Amino acid sequence: MWFWIIISSLLFVLLLIVEEFTYYFWNRYVYGPNIKGKRRWLSRLVLGTVVLIKRLFRRREKELPKTKTDKGLPL
């Protein structure tokens, strides 16, 4: 019984994937490629990467201030 449930589920998922690909490629055929959207996503990705790298380097540059209280426990 579990065999048929798993097979049915996999076929349903496969059907969903095929349907989504068909929808995507049909819209691309009818309306053409979305060049503006592709450029927008690429610019967002580059901008996000630059901001992330700047934040990482900024955190590395900041060091904890050395204080005289870092001597450990008093004896």
N, C-alpha and C positions, 0 to 999 in steps of 0.2 A: 504494500500500500504506500509506504514512504517513497518507494521508487517512482510511482506514478505522480505523486504530489510534487516531487522534486523535478521530474521531467516536465510537468505542466507549468511549473513556475519558471523554469529555464526557457521554455518556449514562449511564455508570455513576455519575459524580459527581452528576449531576442526580437519578438514582434515590436515591442516598444522602441528598441534601438533602430530597427529597420525603418519604422515609421518616422522617427525623428530625422534620420539621415535623408529620407525621401523628402520631407518637408523642407529641410535646410537646402538641399540641392535644387529643388523646384523653385524656391524663392530666389536663390542665386541665379538660376536660369532666367526667370521672369524679370527680376529687378536689377540684375547685374551685381558685380562685387561691390561691397561697401568700403570704398577706399578711405572716405573720411573717418568712418568708425575705426578702421584698422590703424590709421595714423593717430587718432585720439588715444586708443589703447596703448600704442607703442610709446607715445609721449608720456602718458601716465606711468607706464612701467619704468621708463628711464628716469623720470622725475622722482618716483618713489625709491628707486635704487640709489640715486644720488643723495636724497635726504637720509636714507638709512645709513649709508656709508659715513656721511658727515656726523650723524649722531654717535655712531660707534667710535669714530676717531676723537670726538669731543669728550666722550666718557673716558677714553684711555688717557687723554691729556690731563684730566683732573686727577690729582692725587690727594689722598687724605692728608690733612695737615698733621705734622709731627708735633706732638705735645710732650710736655715733661711728665705727664701722668701715665705714660705708657711704660712705666718701669716694671709693672707686674704687681703681684700681691705684696703688701708690706709684711715683713717678718717679725 
